[in-house]
Amino acid sequence: MVERGGCVRAGICWPTGDYWVRARRPLAALVFLFPWLILYELGTSELGRIWPGEVRNLADLWMRGGLLRLGFDHAFLLPGLVVLGLIAWHLATRDPWQVRVETLLGMSGESVLFAVLLFGVARLQWWTMGVWQSSMALSSTEAAAARLLGFVGAGVYEEVLFRLCLLPLSWVVLRALGLTSTVSIVGAIVVTSLVFAAAHHVGGSESFGWQVFTFRVLAGSVFAGLFLVRGFGIAVGAHVAYDLLVGSPVGSA
């Protein structure tokens, strides 16, 4: 799906300077998202002891449920598979075992930049439609912690499920159906973005609204584009940063 030299097969290209290449590497993504992964896993494990509600993100629960049906029931199996998957990807690319601090700083800056841009689009769309989802009132420290962990979990595990797993799988299926590489990539982005948006309404967890649904399709397309062009790490970082921004006092202003 992705070729060396700065282009995906559809002809989508990115700058080929050292940083632009390094930031896309799976090892950089692993090092970049690892603190978020540890924060989420340890936080949900600890908070789950005292918080009566569900702490884990739905994408996390779905993937854990799939592993459970296969007979695997270990709290740290899923994050372990994420880490091993990125290491396997790194080995397949034969990139050097090196991640520079300036690369991680650049990835952080890009993540915040894309999150702010997406937040601006959200405000504009929801303002024109007269709809805005403000952050929920928090009644306790535990509630605030649960919400924070939910944002982190969404950024990590929704990107793992919808972009890292389903996007390449959708591309392979569409290619197997005889579609061109370009059409397959566009189709995979559309399909996974629709599934991403619809997943937020599974089980009645959230009431359906066209304004919110269409924005999530757009957001899913943005994250898919970031995954393809800027790499998995920045897609995760932008998703986490966007969710934190929306849930902050700035997001409800």
C-alpha positions as CSV (number, residue, x, y, z in Angstrom):
1,M,0.0,0.0,0.0
2,V,2.9,2.3,0.7
3,E,6.1,2.6,-1.4
4,R,9.5,3.9,-0.4
5,G,10.6,7.2,-1.7
6,G,7.8,9.3,-0.3
7,C,4.7,8.2,-2.2
8,V,1.8,5.8,-1.8
9,R,0.8,4.0,-4.9
10,A,-2.0,6.3,-5.6
11,G,0.5,9.0,-6.3
12,I,0.1,10.8,-3.0
13,C,3.5,12.2,-2.0
14,W,5.1,14.0,1.0
15,P,8.3,15.9,1.4
16,T,11.4,13.6,1.4
17,G,13.7,15.5,3.8
18,D,15.2,13.6,6.7
19,Y,12.5,14.6,9.3
20,W,9.6,13.9,7.0
21,V,10.8,10.4,6.4
22,R,11.8,9.7,10.0
23,A,8.5,10.8,11.4
24,R,6.6,8.3,9.3
25,R,8.6,5.3,10.5
26,P,6.8,2.6,12.7
27,L,9.6,2.8,15.3
28,A,9.1,6.5,15.7
29,A,5.3,5.9,16.0
30,L,5.9,3.3,18.7
31,V,8.2,5.5,20.8
32,F,5.8,8.5,20.2
33,L,2.6,6.7,21.3
34,F,4.2,4.4,24.0
35,P,3.7,7.0,26.9
36,W,0.1,7.4,25.9
37,L,-0.4,3.7,25.8
38,I,1.2,3.2,29.2
39,L,-0.8,6.1,30.7
40,Y,-4.1,4.7,29.4
41,E,-3.5,1.1,30.4
42,L,-2.2,1.8,33.9
43,G,-4.8,4.6,34.4
44,T,-7.8,2.4,33.4
45,S,-6.5,-0.5,35.5
46,E,-6.2,1.7,38.6
47,L,-9.3,3.8,38.0
48,G,-11.3,0.7,37.3
49,R,-10.9,-0.3,40.9
50,I,-12.7,2.7,42.3
51,W,-14.8,4.0,39.3
52,P,-18.3,2.4,38.9
53,G,-18.6,3.2,35.2
54,E,-16.8,1.8,32.2
55,V,-13.4,3.5,31.8
56,R,-12.2,1.8,28.6
57,N,-12.8,3.1,25.1
58,L,-15.2,1.2,22.9
59,A,-12.6,0.3,20.3
60,D,-10.5,-1.1,23.1
61,L,-13.4,-3.1,24.4
62,W,-14.3,-4.5,20.9
63,M,-10.7,-5.7,20.2
64,R,-10.4,-7.2,23.7
65,G,-13.8,-8.9,23.1
66,G,-12.4,-10.4,19.9
67,L,-9.3,-11.7,21.7
68,L,-11.5,-13.1,24.5
69,R,-13.6,-15.1,21.9
70,L,-10.3,-16.6,20.7
71,G,-9.5,-17.7,24.2
72,F,-7.1,-14.9,25.1
73,D,-7.9,-13.1,28.3
74,H,-5.0,-11.0,29.6
75,A,-5.2,-7.4,30.6
76,F,-2.0,-6.4,28.7
77,L,-2.3,-8.7,25.7
78,L,-3.8,-6.0,23.4
79,P,-1.3,-3.3,24.1
80,G,1.4,-6.0,23.8
81,L,0.1,-6.9,20.3
82,V,0.1,-3.2,19.3
83,V,3.8,-2.9,20.4
84,L,4.8,-6.2,18.7
85,G,2.9,-5.2,15.5
86,L,4.8,-2.0,15.2
87,I,8.1,-3.7,15.9
88,A,7.3,-6.3,13.2
89,W,6.4,-3.5,10.8
90,H,9.7,-1.8,11.7
91,L,11.6,-5.0,11.0
92,A,9.9,-5.4,7.7
93,T,10.9,-1.9,6.6
94,R,14.6,-2.5,7.7
95,D,14.8,1.1,9.1
96,P,17.6,1.8,11.6
97,W,16.9,1.3,15.3
98,Q,17.1,5.0,16.0
99,V,14.5,7.7,17.0
100,R,15.8,11.2,17.4
101,V,14.4,13.6,20.1
102,E,13.9,16.3,17.4
103,T,11.8,13.8,15.5
104,L,9.5,13.3,18.4
105,L,9.3,17.0,19.1
106,G,8.4,17.6,15.4
107,M,5.7,14.9,15.6
108,S,4.3,16.5,18.7
109,G,4.1,19.9,16.9
110,E,2.5,18.3,13.9
111,S,-0.1,16.5,16.0
112,V,-1.1,19.7,17.8
113,L,-1.2,21.7,14.5
114,F,-3.5,19.1,12.8
115,A,-5.6,18.9,15.9
116,V,-6.1,22.7,16.0
117,L,-6.9,22.8,12.3
118,L,-9.5,20.0,12.7
119,F,-10.9,21.7,15.8
120,G,-11.3,24.9,13.7
121,V,-13.2,23.0,11.0
122,A,-15.4,21.5,13.7
123,R,-16.2,24.8,15.2
124,L,-17.0,26.3,11.8
125,Q,-19.2,23.4,10.7
126,W,-21.1,23.2,14.0
127,W,-21.4,27.0,14.2
128,T,-23.0,27.1,10.7
129,M,-25.4,24.3,11.7
130,G,-26.2,25.7,15.1
131,V,-24.7,22.6,16.9
132,W,-21.8,22.4,19.3
133,Q,-20.8,19.5,21.5
134,S,-19.3,21.1,24.6
135,S,-17.4,19.1,27.3
136,M,-19.5,17.4,29.9
137,A,-19.6,18.8,33.4
138,L,-17.3,16.8,35.7
139,S,-18.6,16.0,39.2
140,S,-15.4,14.5,40.7
141,T,-11.7,14.0,40.2
142,E,-12.5,10.4,39.2
143,A,-14.9,11.6,36.5
144,A,-12.3,13.9,35.1
145,A,-9.7,11.2,35.1
146,A,-12.1,8.8,33.4
147,R,-12.8,11.3,30.7
148,L,-9.1,12.1,30.2
149,L,-8.3,8.4,29.8
150,G,-11.2,8.0,27.4
151,F,-9.7,10.7,25.1
152,V,-6.3,9.0,25.2
153,G,-7.8,5.6,24.6
154,A,-9.8,6.9,21.7
155,G,-6.7,8.4,20.1
156,V,-4.7,5.2,20.5
157,Y,-7.1,2.3,20.0
158,E,-9.5,3.9,17.4
159,E,-6.4,4.6,15.3
160,V,-5.2,1.0,15.8
161,L,-8.6,-0.4,14.8
162,F,-9.8,1.9,12.0
163,R,-6.5,3.1,10.5
164,L,-3.8,0.6,11.3
165,C,-6.0,-2.5,10.8
166,L,-9.1,-1.8,8.8
167,L,-7.7,0.7,6.3
168,P,-5.0,-1.6,4.8
169,L,-7.5,-4.5,5.0
170,S,-10.1,-2.5,3.1
171,W,-7.5,-1.6,0.5
172,V,-6.5,-5.2,0.0
173,V,-10.1,-6.3,-0.4
174,L,-10.8,-3.6,-3.0
175,R,-7.7,-4.4,-4.9
176,A,-8.7,-8.1,-4.9
177,L,-12.0,-7.0,-6.4
178,G,-10.1,-5.6,-9.4
179,L,-10.1,-1.9,-8.6
180,T,-7.1,0.3,-9.3
181,S,-4.7,1.3,-6.5
182,T,-6.0,4.9,-6.5
183,V,-9.6,3.9,-6.4
184,S,-8.9,1.3,-3.7
185,I,-7.2,3.9,-1.5
186,V,-10.0,6.4,-1.8
187,G,-12.6,3.7,-1.3
188,A,-10.7,2.4,1.8
189,I,-10.7,5.9,3.3
190,V,-14.4,6.4,2.6
191,V,-15.4,3.0,3.9
192,T,-13.3,3.1,7.1
193,S,-14.4,6.7,7.8
194,L,-18.1,5.8,7.5
195,V,-17.5,2.8,9.8
196,F,-15.6,5.0,12.2
197,A,-18.4,7.5,12.4
198,A,-21.1,4.8,12.7
199,A,-19.2,3.0,15.5
200,H,-19.8,5.9,17.9
201,H,-23.5,5.1,17.8
202,V,-23.3,1.3,18.3
203,G,-25.4,0.1,21.2
204,G,-27.1,3.4,21.7
205,S,-24.0,4.9,23.4
206,E,-24.8,8.2,21.7
207,S,-27.9,9.5,20.0
208,F,-27.6,9.9,16.2
209,G,-27.3,13.3,14.5
210,W,-26.4,14.0,11.0
211,Q,-24.2,17.0,11.8
212,V,-22.1,15.0,14.2
213,F,-22.0,12.0,11.9
214,T,-20.9,13.9,8.9
215,F,-18.2,15.6,10.9
216,R,-16.9,12.3,12.1
217,V,-16.8,11.0,8.6
218,L,-14.7,14.1,7.7
219,A,-12.5,13.5,10.8
220,G,-12.0,9.9,9.9
221,S,-10.9,10.9,6.5
222,V,-8.4,13.4,7.9
223,F,-7.0,10.8,10.3
224,A,-6.8,8.3,7.4
225,G,-5.0,10.9,5.3
226,L,-2.5,11.6,8.1
227,F,-1.9,7.8,8.5
228,L,-1.1,7.5,4.8
229,V,0.9,10.7,4.4
230,R,2.4,11.5,7.8
231,G,2.4,8.1,9.5
232,F,0.6,6.2,12.3
233,G,2.3,8.1,15.1
234,I,1.1,11.5,14.0
235,A,-2.4,10.1,13.3
236,V,-2.6,8.9,16.9
237,G,-1.1,12.2,18.2
238,A,-3.5,14.4,16.3
239,H,-6.5,12.2,17.4
240,V,-5.5,12.4,21.1
241,A,-4.7,16.1,20.9
242,Y,-8.1,16.9,19.1
243,D,-10.1,14.9,21.7
244,L,-8.3,16.6,24.6
245,L,-8.9,20.0,22.9
246,V,-12.6,19.4,22.5
247,G,-12.9,18.1,26.0
248,S,-11.0,21.1,27.5
249,P,-12.5,24.4,28.7
250,V,-11.3,25.9,25.4
251,G,-13.4,23.4,23.6
252,S,-16.6,24.3,25.4
253,A,-16.1,28.1,25.2
